[in-house]
Amino acid sequence: MNFVEELRWRGMLHDMMPETEEYLLKNKTTGYIGFDPTADSLHIGSLVPIIILMHFQKAGHNPIALVGGATGMVGDPSGKSDERNLLDEETLNKNIIGVKGQLARFLDFNSTTENAAKLVNNYDWMKGISLIEFVRDVGKHITVNYMMAKDSVKKRIDSDSQTGMSFTEFTYQLFQGYDFYHLYKENDCKLQMGGSDQWGNITTGTELIRRKAQGKAYALTCKLITKADGTKFGKTAGGNVWLDADRTSPYKYYQYWLNSSDEDAESYIKIFTFLDKETIETLIAEHKQAPHLRLLQKKIGEEVTTMTHGVDAYENAIKASNILFGNSTADDLKSLNEQTFLDVFDGVPQAEIERSVIENGLEIVPAFSDTGFLKSNGEVRRALSENSISVNKEKVKDDFVITTNDLIADKFVLLQRGKKSYFLLKVV
């Protein structure tokens, strides 16, 4: 497998140093990508570098995932218009544990194969280096002129910049450059990869290796994902789409991919799945014949949700999706955990009701009228006579009584009039 060609046809390749492709074709190579632990979970923006490492491993090379325990304390200025808030050590350690756990879902660090993935933390080699040592042994090899020429620096110290750049963030490229040098020396790592915004940091590493070790190393960057409508990839109205199921439920995660535009879906199917070229081209052609069926979006959702959360989570996400748009039952509702249930019915009006009322049995008419869902007892009775009243997706008659047996996640009852009018009772 030609690793570079794989990235190229998938539309993932942005730039690489001369001779990189030739070197990778002729040599089994160790390469790395760094992940700064700015939160205790990665988000879907991190999926691209993760998938690149997976492709790298599939091509027979040795992938290293670096967690930036040291660089996370400094803050990468690349692509940032403002200074980052520095994290305290406790928060950073918590974040590192979270990021490591997530990377292990995608990359096999325990394999006995020759090209098993390796996980490293740059704090392990940075913690023993004094400032004097670093300035003397690393700083002297890279000129200020060289560092100032980087886009990540120029944009921040430009005369139009309001914020400038601290010495802390200015040194970031030196730290990242040293990581590459260290991995080159200790792991024979010849390649660093990352997003296109990382080019300056990566090439500082290749320059340090050239000057300090008289060695040759390579750089490769991937395109930063953009959406066709100009909005930021990986963002929703509620914020980031996280890889942690507790932060973004598998249902919401699946929905994000399902809601992709047709134009975006054509590129996402290549970038975020491992389907082969022929399968993808067939899917795109079928989608164009009947775009309303959303074949591409559904396939992306299936592949990425399964890869991130597992088959069971994907199937539950489908079940949850069908609750609003398909023929689901009370049992389907009761199978949802609280977070998924709330995600599905996000924005649905609700009223609180004391548990004792449910324990004693709540008759159907006051359940709909006293809670404010319908305006009056008369309106409820008319709706009942029209057979348009449901509790937990199942039609009920006027003699129905809501009890604790009807509770979803032990605290919710879903009321419904017609097909699209919902209301939640929350037990307190």
N, C-alpha and C positions, 0 to 999 in steps of 0.2 A: 504493500500500500504506500503510495506517495502522499505523505502527510501534507505537504504544501499544496499539492493539487487538490486534495480533499477539501481543504479550507477554501481554495480558490473557487471551485465550482459551487460551493455552498454560499458564496458571497461573504465569507468571513474575513478574508485576508485584506489587510490595509497596506502594510509596508514591511520590508525586511532588508537587512543589510546585504550587500552584494555577496554572492557565493553561498548564501545560507541554504538555498534549495539543493544545490549541488552537494554540499557537505552532508545534509541529512539523507540524501539518496545513497551516499557511499558509506555512511558511518552510523552505527547504533549510538545514539546520543542521549546524554542526560540533559533535561531542560526543566526550567521551573517557572512558576507564576507565584506572585506574592498576593496575600489577602490581608489587608489591615483590619484588625478587630475593632472597628468603630462602633459596633453594636454586638449583642450576644447572639445575633442571627445574621446570616447573609440574606440578601434580597435577590430578586430575579435578575438584576443587573450583573450579579456575580455568576450567573449560569453560563454565560458565554466563555469566560476563562476556565470554568470548571469543565465544560464540554470540550474545549481545546485540549486540556490535559487528558481527557478521556480518549480523544482522537489520537493524541500523541502516543498514548499507551497502546492503543489498537494497532498503530503503525510499527510497533516493536521497540519503541524508545522507552527510556526511563523517566517517568514524571516525578517531579518534586513539587509539593504544595508547601509554600512557606507562609506561616502565620506570623504577622509582624508584631510580636510582643514588644520589641524595641522601637521600631519605626512608628508603631501605633501611639507611642508616647510623644512623638514629634509632630506628626500630622503632615500628610502629603498635600502640597499646594496645587498640584496638577488639576486643572479644570475648576479651581475654586477661586471665587472673587474675594472671599473673606478668610481671616484666620480661623482655624478650627479651634474648638474648645478642647483643651488638654484633658485627658482622662486620668483619674487617680488609679493607683495600682490595683485596688480591690475591684473596681469596675472593669479594668482592663483584663484581669485574670478571669473574671466571670465571662467576659466576651470571648476570650481565647478558648475556653472550655466549650462554649456554644459553637464557635466556628469550626473547631476541630471535629466535633461530633457530626456536624453537617457534612463536612468534606468526606468523612468516612462513609457516608451513604452513597457517594458517587464514585469514589476511588477505592480500590482494594489495597489497603496498607498491610494486610496480613498474608498476602499471597506468597506462595513459595516459588513462584515463577521468577525468572531472571530479571524481568522488567516490572517487578512489583513497585507500586507507588510508595513514595517516602514522604513523611510529614516532618517538617522542621520548624523551629521557632527561633527567629533571629536574636531574641533576648539571650538565648543560651550562649552565644559567642560574643555578644556585645556587652554583657554585664560585667565582664572582667577587664574591659579596656578603659583606661583612664582617658580623660580629656586630652592630656598632654600627649599620650601615646597616639591617640587618634589624629590629632592635629599634625603631629610629626610624621607619622607613618602613612597616613592616608591623604591628609589635606595638601601636603606638599606636591603630590602628583597631579592634582587637578587645579588649573588656574582659575582665578576669579573671572577672568575674561570668558573662559569656556563655560562657566556656570551661569554667567549673566546672559549668555547668548540663547539659553533655553527659553522656549515659549512660555513655560509655566512661570518663569521668573520675570521675563520681559513684560508680560501682561500686567503683573502686579506692581512693578516699579515704574511703569509708564507714567508720564507726566499727568495723564488723565485719571490715573487710579486714585481713588479716595482713601484706600486703606493701607497701601504699601505692603511690605512683607517683613516679618520679624526675622532675626538672625536664625531663630529656631527652624522655621520652615525653609529658609534659604539653604540650610545644611541638609535637608531631607535627601536630596539627590546624592549627596556624599554617602549617607547611610545606606541607601538602596544600592549604590554603586559598590560599596564594601560588601554587602550581602552577596552580590554576584561574584566578586573576587574570592570571598570565603568559600562559596560553593564550588567555584572553579578549582581552588586549591585542594579542598577536602573531598569533594565528590566528583571531580573531573566533569563538572557541569559546564557545557559549552554554549548553552542557549538560554536566553531569558525571553519570555513572552508576556504579553499584556495588552491592555486596550491602547488605542492610538494615542490617548492622552499621556501614556507612559513612555513614549519614545525618548524624550529627553533624559528621564531617569535611567532607562535601560542602556542607552548609549554611553552615559557616564560610566556605567559598569564595564562596558566593553573597552572604554578608554583607560580605565584604571587597570584592567587586566593587561592591556597592551603596555602601559608604562611601568607598572609595578612588578608584573610577572613575565613581561616580554612574551605574552601569550596572545592567542587569537580566539575571540569568542564572537557569538552571533546574536542577532536580535530579530524578533518578529512581532509584529503587532496586528491585532484584529480590529475590525471596524466597530465603532461605538454604535449601538442599536438606536435608531431613531424611528419614530412613527410617522406614517405618511401624512397625518393631519397636523404635524408639527408639535403635538403634545409630547411630554416626556415619557419614554418607555419605562414601565415598571412602577408607574404612579397611578393611583386612583384618587377619587375624591377623599377617601379615608386615609391616604398616605401611601407608604411603600407597600409593595407586594412581597412579603417575606417568605423565606423557605421554611421557617419554623411554623409548624401546624398550630401552635398556641397563639401566634401573632396573626397569621393569615390562615384561616381554616382551609382544608383541602377543597371544600365547596367553593369558597371565594377564589381560591387559586385557579380551579378549573374554569370558573366563570370568567376570569380575566382573559384566559386564552380563547374561550368560546366567543367573547365579545370583540375579538380582533377584527379589523376591517379586512375585506377581501384582498386588498393590496398588501397589507402587512402579513396576512396569513401565507401568501405566496413566498415571502422571504423567511418567515418564522419556521415553516415546515422544513426548510433546508438547514437552518441554523440550530434549532432546538431539538431536532430528532435525529436518530441514527438510521433512518430509512434510506435505502439506496436510491440512486439517481432515477432509475427506471420506475420504481414505485412512486416516487414523488412526482415525476412528470405525468404519470397516469392519473394520480390524485388531482393534480392541478387541472388537467384536461376535463376530468369528470366534474370537478367543481364548477368550471366555467359553463358547462352544459346546464347545470341546475344550481346556481349560487344560493338560492333560498334554502337549500338543504344544509348548507354550511358544513359540507363534508371535510374541507380543509381544517376549519376551526375545531370541529369535533375530534379529528385525528390528532391534531396538535395537543389539544386538551388531554386526550387519552395518554399519549406518549409522555408528555412532560409531567402530568400529575402522577402517573405510575412511576416514572423515574425518580421523582422527588419524594413521594409519600407512600408508594406501594400500591398493589392491585386493589386491596380492600378499601383503601381510602378513595381511590378512583371510583370504584363501584358505589360507595356511599355518596360520593359527589353527584353521580348520575341519578341515584335514587332521590337525593335532595332536589336536584334540578327538575325531576319529573313531578315533584309535589306541586309546584306552581303550574306546570304546563302539561301534566299528564294525568292519568287515572290512578292516583295513589289512594292508599287506605289509611285508616287510623293506625294500623300496625306499622306502616311505613313511617308515619310521623313519630311514633313512639320509639322507633329504632334510632332516631337521630339524637346525638348528644346536644347539650344545651347550646353550645357555641354555634354549631351548624344550624340548629333550629332558628336561633336569633339572626344568623346571617341570611337565611332563606327569607325570613319575614322582616328584614330590616326596613324600617320606615312605616310598618303597619301600625295604625293607632292601637292603643292598649289602655286598659284600666286595671287597677289593683283591686283585689278582693281578698278578704280574710279567709284563711284556711278553714276556720270553723264553719263558714258558710258552705263550702264545698263538702266538708265532712258530713254536714247535716242534709245535704242534697239541695242543689240549686235548680229550681224549675226553669224551663226553657224561656218562657215569656219574660220574666224579670232579668234573666241572664242577658237578653238582648236589649231590653228597654232601660232598665235601671243603671246599666253600665254606660249608657250613652251611645251604644252602637246604632240602634234604631230609635226613632224619635218618640214612639209611644207603644203601648201594649197593642193598640189597634193595628199599627203597622206590622208588628211582629206576627199577629194572628193572620193578617192578610198574606204575608210572606209564607207562613206555614201552610195556609190553604192552597198556595201556588206551588207547594213542594220545593221551595227555593232556600230552605234553611238547613244548614249543615253544622255539625259539631265534629271537629277533627276530620274533616273531608267526607263525613258520612251523613246522608240525609236523615233528618229526625222528624218525628211527629210532635203534636202539641202536648203529649203526655210524657215526653222525655225529661229525665232528671239528670243533671250533671253531678257526678260523684268523684271521689278520689281515683276511681278506676280509669277516669278519662284524662288524668293529668299526663302531660308530656314532660319528660325530664323532671317529674315530680313537682312542677310549678306552673305549667302553662296549659291553657285550653284554647284551641283555635275555633273561633266562631266565623261563620261565612254566610253571606247572602248572595245568591246567584253564583256566577263563576269567578268573579274578580273582586268582590268586595269582602275584605278580611278584617278581623278584629281579634286582638289577643286579650285574654284574661290572665293576669299574672297573680299567682297566689302569694300572699305575704304573711 
